[in-house]
């Protein structure tokens, strides 16, 4: 594997993981801290938001690769 491909793959993974982590933290914090939602509600919704964040990070990388 050459260096540019390795860096691109690391960026791709970092964008996906960052999107998932950001979405999970923001949605979980908003539901539990601001709205006082019970854990039974906030954890599954935050996990769903993490999946969406993963997909958004993937789409960002695909857009970046499309511009190159």
ChimeraX commands (.cxc) that place a marker at each C-alpha (Angstrom):
marker #1 position 0.00,0.00,0.00 radius 0.5
marker #1 position 1.46,3.35,-0.98 radius 0.5
marker #1 position 1.54,6.30,1.36 radius 0.5
marker #1 position -1.14,8.42,-0.33 radius 0.5
marker #1 position -3.63,5.53,-0.30 radius 0.5
marker #1 position -2.84,4.86,3.36 radius 0.5
marker #1 position -3.42,8.51,4.28 radius 0.5
marker #1 position -6.67,8.61,2.30 radius 0.5
marker #1 position -7.95,5.53,4.10 radius 0.5
marker #1 position -7.02,7.01,7.48 radius 0.5
marker #1 position -8.82,10.25,6.59 radius 0.5
marker #1 position -11.86,8.25,5.45 radius 0.5
marker #1 position -12.00,6.31,8.71 radius 0.5
marker #1 position -11.40,9.44,10.79 radius 0.5
marker #1 position -14.26,11.32,9.12 radius 0.5
marker #1 position -16.65,8.42,9.64 radius 0.5
marker #1 position -15.64,7.84,13.26 radius 0.5
marker #1 position -15.64,11.57,14.02 radius 0.5
marker #1 position -19.10,11.97,12.56 radius 0.5
marker #1 position -20.41,9.02,14.56 radius 0.5
marker #1 position -18.85,10.19,17.82 radius 0.5
marker #1 position -20.01,13.77,17.36 radius 0.5
marker #1 position -23.58,12.76,16.56 radius 0.5
marker #1 position -23.70,10.30,19.47 radius 0.5
marker #1 position -22.41,12.85,21.98 radius 0.5
marker #1 position -24.53,15.77,20.81 radius 0.5
marker #1 position -27.79,13.83,20.58 radius 0.5
marker #1 position -27.17,12.01,23.85 radius 0.5
marker #1 position -26.35,15.24,25.66 radius 0.5
marker #1 position -29.33,17.08,24.24 radius 0.5
marker #1 position -31.77,14.33,25.10 radius 0.5
marker #1 position -30.53,13.61,28.59 radius 0.5
marker #1 position -29.38,17.02,29.81 radius 0.5
marker #1 position -31.78,19.42,28.15 radius 0.5
marker #1 position -34.93,17.36,27.85 radius 0.5
marker #1 position -34.39,14.96,30.75 radius 0.5
marker #1 position -35.21,11.92,28.65 radius 0.5
marker #1 position -34.79,8.57,30.38 radius 0.5
marker #1 position -31.83,6.36,29.49 radius 0.5
marker #1 position -34.17,3.88,27.84 radius 0.5
marker #1 position -34.91,6.54,25.22 radius 0.5
marker #1 position -31.69,8.51,24.96 radius 0.5
marker #1 position -29.24,5.60,24.44 radius 0.5
marker #1 position -31.00,4.01,21.43 radius 0.5
marker #1 position -31.64,7.39,19.83 radius 0.5
marker #1 position -28.01,8.40,20.36 radius 0.5
marker #1 position -26.87,5.09,18.85 radius 0.5
marker #1 position -29.08,5.72,15.83 radius 0.5
marker #1 position -27.58,9.19,15.51 radius 0.5
marker #1 position -24.12,7.62,15.57 radius 0.5
marker #1 position -25.08,5.45,12.59 radius 0.5
marker #1 position -26.29,8.54,10.75 radius 0.5
marker #1 position -23.08,10.37,11.69 radius 0.5
marker #1 position -21.01,7.47,10.31 radius 0.5
marker #1 position -22.88,7.67,7.00 radius 0.5
marker #1 position -22.52,11.47,6.83 radius 0.5
marker #1 position -18.77,11.17,7.38 radius 0.5
marker #1 position -18.65,8.60,4.59 radius 0.5
marker #1 position -20.56,10.91,2.25 radius 0.5
marker #1 position -18.19,13.78,3.05 radius 0.5
marker #1 position -15.23,11.63,2.06 radius 0.5
marker #1 position -16.95,10.54,-1.15 radius 0.5
marker #1 position -17.58,14.19,-2.05 radius 0.5
marker #1 position -13.95,14.99,-1.34 radius 0.5
marker #1 position -12.79,12.13,-3.57 radius 0.5
marker #1 position -15.21,13.24,-6.29 radius 0.5
marker #1 position -13.60,16.68,-6.42 radius 0.5
marker #1 position -10.12,15.26,-6.83 radius 0.5
marker link #1:1,2 radius 0.2
marker link #1:2,3 radius 0.2
marker link #1:3,4 radius 0.2
marker link #1:4,5 radius 0.2
marker link #1:5,6 radius 0.2
marker link #1:6,7 radius 0.2
marker link #1:7,8 radius 0.2
marker link #1:8,9 radius 0.2
marker link #1:9,10 radius 0.2
marker link #1:10,11 radius 0.2
marker link #1:11,12 radius 0.2
marker link #1:12,13 radius 0.2
marker link #1:13,14 radius 0.2
marker link #1:14,15 radius 0.2
marker link #1:15,16 radius 0.2
marker link #1:16,17 radius 0.2
marker link #1:17,18 radius 0.2
marker link #1:18,19 radius 0.2
marker link #1:19,20 radius 0.2
marker link #1:20,21 radius 0.2
marker link #1:21,22 radius 0.2
marker link #1:22,23 radius 0.2
marker link #1:23,24 radius 0.2
marker link #1:24,25 radius 0.2
marker link #1:25,26 radius 0.2
marker link #1:26,27 radius 0.2
marker link #1:27,28 radius 0.2
marker link #1:28,29 radius 0.2
marker link #1:29,30 radius 0.2
marker link #1:30,31 radius 0.2
marker link #1:31,32 radius 0.2
marker link #1:32,33 radius 0.2
marker link #1:33,34 radius 0.2
marker link #1:34,35 radius 0.2
marker link #1:35,36 radius 0.2
marker link #1:36,37 radius 0.2
marker link #1:37,38 radius 0.2
marker link #1:38,39 radius 0.2
marker link #1:39,40 radius 0.2
marker link #1:40,41 radius 0.2
marker link #1:41,42 radius 0.2
marker link #1:42,43 radius 0.2
marker link #1:43,44 radius 0.2
marker link #1:44,45 radius 0.2
marker link #1:45,46 radius 0.2
marker link #1:46,47 radius 0.2
marker link #1:47,48 radius 0.2
marker link #1:48,49 radius 0.2
marker link #1:49,50 radius 0.2
marker link #1:50,51 radius 0.2
marker link #1:51,52 radius 0.2
marker link #1:52,53 radius 0.2
marker link #1:53,54 radius 0.2
marker link #1:54,55 radius 0.2
marker link #1:55,56 radius 0.2
marker link #1:56,57 radius 0.2
marker link #1:57,58 radius 0.2
marker link #1:58,59 radius 0.2
marker link #1:59,60 radius 0.2
marker link #1:60,61 radius 0.2
marker link #1:61,62 radius 0.2
marker link #1:62,63 radius 0.2
marker link #1:63,64 radius 0.2
marker link #1:64,65 radius 0.2
marker link #1:65,66 radius 0.2
marker link #1:66,67 radius 0.2
marker link #1:67,68 radius 0.2
view
